[in-house]
């Protein structure tokens, strides 16, 4: 069974305060497992997919450290043992002007194959978020090519200055995959 994760992208010049994030989460309640990330903390689709895959395995095996599925995804994307540290590295903060919202099915990860990477799709549902100055940029994201070159530094991944894109990506994927080994 192919399982997809919907992606939405929002931006705001005034940032995303905790109250704004709570309002967005309230609007999306019941839609699925909603994870909100600072877009600068996600290198690309393989990075996010690796976070989902590792979080699903941890949850299925009863080894998740977070009580909430969305926070377990965030923890793995950030490559962190601690939820608080993961929120600091990859979660939206007061200075965050661009967020990525990932919405997995309500029953995620129940019933998935342990080796199943998610398929990312652009969300077709425009949310009626009644907040000033928020721009829905979902149509501008390519679900197969998104991310930020800032991600390694935001996550604390050491990458050589002369590293090419593939080396940067492999460093981030290794960081995520070895989260529980560090």
N, C-alpha and C positions, 0 to 999 in steps of 0.2 A: 504494500500500500504506500503510495507516495503521500508524504505529509508535508505541508507547506507552512511557512512562517511568513505572515504578512509584515511588510516594512512600511513605515510612515516616516517622513522627515518633516520636522517643524523648525522654524527659526524665529527668533525674536531679538531685536536690538537691545531690549531692556533685560534680557536673560530669563532664566527659568528658576524662580525662587521655589522653595519647598512648598509654599502654598499653591503655586501654579502647577507644580508636578502633581500634587494631591488632587487638584481640580481635574487635570487630564486623566489621572488614574480613575477618578470617580466617573468621568464620562465614559471610560472604556470598560468599566466593571461589567463582568459577565460576558465579555467578548472572547476571552481566552486568557492564556498566561501572558501577561503584559510585562515586558522588560523595557525600561527606558534608559538609554545610554547617552553619554556625551559623544557626539559624532566624532570628535577628535580622538577618542579612545579606541576606535574600531579601525583596524588597518584595511579590512576588506571582507568579502564574503567568506573566504576560507577561515579567516580568524573567527568570525562570528559563528560559523558552522562548527568549528572545533570546540568553541565554548558550549554550544548546545549539545554536541555529542558527548563531551565529557561530563556535563551536568546531568544528562539523561542517564549515563552509566552509573554515576554516583547515586542518583536517586533510586534507580532500579535495584542497585546492589545494597541499598540501605546505608550508604556511606556519605550522604549529603551532609554538609555542615550547616547549611541554611535551612530554616523551616519552610521558607517560601520558595516555590519553583523559580520564580523570576529572579530572586536574589541569588539562587544557586547558579543560574545562567550568568548573571553579572559577576559573580565571584570567579567563575571559570574564565570568562572573557578577560577579566582583569589579571588573572593568574595569581590569585591571592587566597590564602588560607582563611582570612578574616573577612567577614561581610563588611565591617566598617571601613577597612582598608580598600576593599573592592569598590565601595560607594565613593570613596575619595578619589580613586584612580580613574574609574570608568563611569561613575554615575554623574548625573547633571548637578552642577553647583551654581551658586549665585552668578558666577562669571560666564557660565555656559550660554552661548547664543544659538547653538544648533544641536538638536537632539535627534536621535534615531529611536523610533519606537518599534519593537519587534513583538508580534502577537502570535504565539503558538496556539494550537487547538486547546480547548478547555481540558481535555483529558491527557495532555502531554505530561510526562513521557509514557504513560500507561499504553501498552499495546504496540509500542514501536520496537523495531529490531535494534539491538544494542549497537549495531554497526551502521545504522541509518543516519546519514547526514540530512539535515533539513534542506528543502528547496525554498529559496527565498522568492517571494512574489511581491510586487508593488501592491499595496492595499488599494482596493477599488472603492472602499467606503470612505467618503470624506466625513470626518468627525465634525460635529457641530460644537466646537470648542469656543465658548463665548468668553474669550479673553482678548483684551486689547493688544494690538500690534503683533499677533502671532500669524506667521505666514506658513501655509501648508505647501511644502516643497516636494511632496511625495511624487508628483508627476515628473520631477526633474531627476529623481534617482533611478539609476539603472540597477535592478536587483542583482545583476551578475557582476557589476563593477561599481563598488562604492567603497568609501573609506577615507582615511586621512593619513598622510605621511607623518603626522604628529604622534600617532598611536604608540610607537615604541617608547618615545621619551615620556609620554603621559603614564604609561604602564610601568616604567622603570626598567625597560629592556635595554641592555647595553648593545649598541650596534656600531660597528666601525663607521667613521665618517665617509669612507670611500666605498661602502657597501652598496651594491646595486639593489634594485627592487626585489629580486628573488631572494637575495641574502637577508634583506630586511624582513620579508615575509616569513622565511624559514626560522629566523630568530624569534619572531613573535609566536609562531606556531609551536616551537620548542618550549617557549616560556609557558604557554597554556598547557601543553601536554605534560610538563614536569611540575605542575603546580603542587601536587601532593608529595613530591620528592624533595622539595627545597625546605 
